[in-house]
Amino acid sequence: MAELTIPGATHQILKDDYASEWMGIEVLKVEDGHATIRMTLRQEMLNGFGMAHGGMIFAFGDTAFALACNPATPGQGEEGTITVAAGVDINFLKPAYRGQVITAVANRRAHAGRTGLYDIQIYAADPGAPGLSPADATPADPLPGELIAEFRGRSRTISKK
């Protein structure tokens, strides 16, 4: 499944997440209400204009959203629930291209009852850009590259089936 670069850390939702595995997503950081992930754009992720397909950028942001919404280890009383998207919006600001490393930073903005609001920024950088190591992937640190998309997700916690 999706490679975790956090020593000893796992996330339950990646266990059977074949889409994230195919995309080559690496998890850099997961905390309550926060996730930072990255991947490298490959040829098969491009559209007919030679830039990253919007669906790939959306799916990448959606994975960061899901990781931020769901605890890596459910607490008491959370075992029977999952948090899913109730609605999302994405704004594409700039294109990204083959070989670029994209990083998504997801943060919870609000949480009340079973609903939440999350903002996810997606950045693109050329390979080898400084600061792409997991140690640099904190919400306070500036990430390399340019902001290419803003993703906002509204979540809802529901019963597992």
ABEGO torsion letter per residue (X at the ends): XBBBABBGBBBAAAAABAAAAAAGBBBABBBBGBBBBBBBBBAAABBAAGBBBAAAAAAAAAAAAAAAABBABBBBGAAABBBBBAEBBBBBABBBBBGBBBBBBBBBABBBEABBBBBBBBBBBBBGBBGABAAABBAABBBBEBBABBBBBBBBBBBBX
